[in-house]
Amino acid sequence: MTFANPPTEDIRRLLHEVRSIAVLGLSPNSSRPSFRIAQGLQAKGYRIVPVRPMTEEVLGEKAYPDLESLPELPDIVDVFRASEHVPEIVESCIKLGIKRIWLQDGVIHEEAAQRARDAGIVVVMDRCMWRDCVQFCQ
């Protein structure tokens, strides 16, 4: 069975429901896509929580080395990491009780996505959260 993203209306609803976004792999380098996308989401009113080891702050927000270090659960985890890291990210989300994962453009791991779904996590894969937000968050 091939993975399919949630229907468009579900993605639209998800973007309206979430408020806090843990951005896994958020670079402090303003020329990187993760920085620009997080900056755009922040400007739309989302609370950005940077998750990146050896980084203290990004976009004026305290950064954390991993999901396990977050002081509270985010509404969603937005993943800017290579696809081979997705299984361990999914396991962390399952263990912590995080209910939504968004895998950015090019981040694809069907087996891990299915594992997350089987654990009750909403998964969006290989889509840009910012592009969808621009389209759906008017």
Secondary structure, 3 states (H helix, E strand, C coil): CCCCCCCHHHHHHHHHHCCEEEEECCCCCCCCHHHHHHHHHHHCCCEEEEECCCCCEECCEECECCHHHCCCCCCEEEECCCHHHHHHHHHHHHHHCCCEEEECCCCCCHHHHHHHHHCCCEEEECCCHHHHHHHHCC
